[in-house]
Every structure is written in C-alpha cells, then in structure tokens.
Amino acid sequence: MSEGCAVIAGAGRFPFHVAEEARRQGLRVIAIGLQGWVDPALARQADVYEEVAIGQLGRLIERLASHGVRRAVMAGKVTKEVLFDPRVSFDAEALSVLGRASGYSVNALLGAIGERLAREGIELIDSSTFLRANLCPAGVITSRSPTPDEHLDVQAGLKAARAIAELDIGQTVVVKRRVVVAVEALEGTDAAMQRAFQLAGDGLTVVKAAGPSQDMRFDLPILGTASIGVAAASGVRCIAVEAGKTILLDKAALLAMADERKISIVGVELPGNQQSAVSSQQSGGSS
C-alpha cells in the first residue's frame, strides 16, 4: 500500500488541487472534509473520503488514526465565524485546545491543533507542500504591468496588508490613490473588493500579504479565478500578492482571465524592508 497523506479540507478549490497533486505523486489521499464547508465532490479526488463536524476534534483525531495517517495538510477555508455559530458544538478535545491556545488568532488556534495532532504522531505539514509550482513568483506575471500610480498604491498597501495579517484581521487591503479604502476581515477578499468599489469606484489596487510570522502550515494567501472575476466587476486594475507565500490556483486560467480583463498581477518580495519587485518600467510576462 502506498504512503498516505490526509487532507483536512475546508471550503474552496484548494483541497482539490492538493489532493490531485498528492495522488499524482503516488500518495494515498485520505480526505477528511469539514461539514458545512467542504465540497463533497472532493470525494472524486481522494482514495478515502469522510466528513467530520466542525468542533469535533476528538472525532477528527480518531478518524485520522484509524487510517494510519502520519502526515496531514490543512487546505481550504474555514473562518473564525465558527466561534460565534451557535450550531457548532465543540467537543472536549476542541475545548481543551481552545483553553490552551495563546489567543484566538489563526496561528494560535491552528498551531495548538497542530501540537495536539503531533502528540498522536500526526505531523501537520506546510500547506503548500504539494503546490510549490503554484506559489506566485516575484515580478509581474501578467501581460499588463502596473502603472506608476498603481505601483505607488501597491507600496501604500503593503504595510497595511502585513499589519492586518499579523493582527489576524485579514490578509487583504484595497487601495486607491494611496488611500486604504477597504480592509478585509471575516467577510473575505471578494466582499472587501465589492465594498471598496461601492465606496471609491473603479481604479482600485488590491494588496494581499501574509503576516511577518505566518505559519506556512495553514492560512496561506490564495488567489483563484473566482476572485479575478469579482475583481474585474469591482473596478480592480492591479493585484499585488506576496511572492513565495501566495498560492495561485488554476494558474494558467487565472493569468489568462487577468490578461483578458487587463488586470495586472504582480508578486512582491518582502525581505523585511518591504522592497517591491514591481517597477513601473518592468515589462510583463507570464510564468
């Protein structure tokens, strides 16, 4: 029997890509979907598919152990709305983890879950492990480059985006004329873009970044084709994401869609001094 890897799956297409690539690499994929968030169609990409209820950490551990899982990856969206949902029942294991966590940040909560899994001999691995080729490179990756004004908006947005990510508020800010128009919180990136359009009209720049202390095992920034469609409808002309930490889902389709809608996408490098890989004279090109 081939080596197995579990995919603990939330919402969106990310779990599908992880499962597909893991299987392509010859791994047996055990997908454990989180009820109410996972798309059950993920079963077609997995050798084993089950669902567990949000908040039932003991059940999750039991199911992982039953399949002999030694490595697991978290993929897909689950927001902290679950902490306020009266329909969610937290079992003793989950309550114990919540009680021991250093705070209610994503890093603190999921880090505590990772420690609990480790005590069962289950390693929670980097969520980009199977999608390294989809990490955004540095530089302009679309046909259209940012204008000088958009370049200034990217620079203005970087500091704010990293700050809100570090504070666990969100990962995205929307900027126009160097003014932060909207900040992402629980509502997500798409809703933040739509709100910014209502407030400031078109000509928007979106900046998405991880926090300086981002744990690569979970909550990496992700950009997909659905968000490109929302961006185009919301007057976004430029999207800047953190190079090396942002996953581009359906990369070829995403870049083609951005080119069709004349949206510039650029990967920025943040080595501590927040120096951008963007140059207003840089020519575009896909990778």
N, C-alpha and C positions, 0 to 999 in steps of 0.2 A: 504494500500500500504506500502511495506517495505521501510525502510530508504534508501536514495540514496547516492551514492558517485560517484563523477566524476573522470575519469581517463583522464588526459590531456596527450595524447600519442604521443611520438616521435618514432624513429626507434628502431628496435631490438625486442627481445623476452620479455624484461622486462614488457611492458604493458600487455602482455598476461598472465603472471604469477600473476600480481597484480589483473587484472580483474577476473581471475579464482578463486583466493583465496577470494576476496571480495564477489563474488557470493556464494561461499561455506559457507561463514559466514552469508548468508542470506540477503546481501545488494543488492539493485537495482543498477546496474552499468550503468552509462551514460558515454560512451567513446566518447571523442572529439579528433579526430585524426588531427594531423598537416600535411597538404597536402604536398606530396613530401617526407615525412619522414615515416609516419605511414604505416604499412602493413594493407591494408583494410580487411584482414582476421580476424582482431581483432573484427569485427562485430559479429562473431560467439560466442565470449566470453562475449558480452555485451547485456543488455536489450535494450539499445538505442545506436545507433552509428551514428555519424555525423563527417564531416570534416570541418575544417576552414583553411584558408590560413595563412601561416607564416606571422607575422607582423600585422595581423588584430585582435588586442587585443580587440577593441570595439565589434567586432562580437563574439569573444570568450566569453566575459562577458555577452553579450545578450543571447547567447545560453545556458550558464550555468544558468542564471537567469530564462530562460523560462522553465527549467526543475526543478526549485525549489531547485537547488543544494546549500547545505550549507557546504559541505566538498569536497575537491578535492585533488588529489595526482598527482604529475608530475612523469611520468615514460617514459623512452625511450630517445634515444639520439637525440639531436639537437645541432650541433656545432655552434661556432661563425662565421662559413663561411657565415651564412645568412646575417651578417652585411656587407659583401662585394659582395653579389649576386645582380646584377642589376635587376634581375627579381623579387626580393622581394619588395613589396610595403608596407610601414609602414603607418598605419592609424594615425589619430590624437591622439588616446589614446596611441598607442605604442610610437609615437614621444614624447609625454608628459612624459612617463615613462623613455625613454632614456635620455631625458633632465634633469630629476630629479635625475637619478641614480648617485651614488657617484663615479662610474667608470664603465668600461666595463668588469669587472670580472664577472664570472658566479654568484657568491654570490651577487654582487651588482645589476646586471640586474634582476635576478630572484627574489631577495629579494624585489626589487621595484615592480615587478609584483605581488608578494605576498601581499604587502601593498595595492596595488590597488584593488586586489580581496577582501581583508579584508574590504575595505570601502563599498563593495557591500554585506557584510555579508557572504562572502565565505572564509572559513578557508583552507589554504593550509597546508596539514598535512605532517608529516615525510614520505618520500617515501619508507621507509622500514616497514611501519605500518603493511602491510598485509603479509610480508615475513620475520618476525623475525626468523623463523626457518631456513632460508636460509642465515643468517648472518654468516660469517666464524668464527668459534671458535678459541681460541688460541691453538697453538701447531701444530704438524704435523698431517695432516688429510689424508694422502695417505700411502700406504704400504712402499714406499721408503722414507727414511729420507734424509735430506741434508747432503752432505759430509762436513768435516771440512772446505774445501776450499769454498764450496758453502755457508756455514754459514758465512764466512768472507765477501763474496760478498753481502749477504743479509745485513749485518751490514753496508757495504760501501754504499749500495744503499738506505738505509732508509733515511738518512739525505737529500740526493739529491731528493728523491721522495717527501718527505714532503715539501721541499723548492719549487720545481716547482709547486706543488699543491697549496701552499699558494700564489704563484705569479700568479696563474691561467694560467700556461703554459700547464700543463697536469697533469697526475697522475702517470705516469709510467716511470721508467728508466730501462735500460738493462745494466747489469754489467758482466765483465769477468776479473778475476784476480785483483779484486778491482778497476778496471778502468771503469768509466761510458762510455759505448760505444755509446749508443743512448738515447735520451730524447724524450718523446712523446710531440707533440704539436697538431695542428689541425688535423694531419693525422690519429691519433688514435693509440691504443696499437698494433694492428696487424701489421700495417705498420712500427711501430718503431721496432718490433721484426725482421721483414724481413730485414730492413735496417741494424740492428746490425749484423745479420748473414752474410750479404754481406761484412761488414767491418771487422768482427772478427772471423767468422766461428762458429763452434759449441762449446758446453760447456758454454752456456750463463745462467745467472740468471736474472729473471725478478722480479722487486720490484714495487708493486702498493700500493699507500697510499693516503689517504685523506689529505687535508690541516689541520693544527692545529685548524683553526677556521671554519672547514667545517660545513655548514648548512645542517642538515640532511633532509631537505625538498626537496633537489634536488642535482643532480650530484654526487650521491654516487658511489664509485668504484664498478664495476661489472665484474665478471669473468664467462664466459659461455663456452659451449662445442666448439663453433666455434674457440675461441681463443686457446683452448687446441690443436686443430688440427693445427693451424698456428704455435703454439709454438713448437710442435713436428717436423714440417717441417723446422723450423728455428734454430734447434740445442739447444733449451732451455731444461735444465735439472732440473731447480728449479724455482718455482714461489712462491714469498712471498707476502702476501696481509695483509692489516691491519685488525686485528681481531675486530669484533664488528661493523665494518663500511663498510665491503665489502660484497656484495651480491653474492652468488654462485647460478647461475641459473641452473636448471636441475641438482641439486646437486649430486644425485646418479649416473647419467650418466656421469657427469663431472669427478667424482672421479674414476669411472671405466675406463674411457678413459685415465686419467692420469696414473693410475696403469698399464694399457696395454702398454703405451708408456714410462713407467719407469720415469715419471716426478714427482718430489717431490713438494707438495703444503703445505705451512705452513702459519698459521695465527700468526701474530706478534702483541704483545701488545705494545702500545706506550703511557705510562702514564706520558709523559713529559721528562723522562730520556731516552726514546727510547730503553728501555730494551727489548730484543727479547725473545720470548717464545721458540726459537729454541735452541736445544742443540745437539751437534754432537753425543752424546751418546743416545739421546732420540729415543725410538722405535716408529715406525709409527703405525697408526691405523685410520680407518675411523670413522666418527661420523654421 
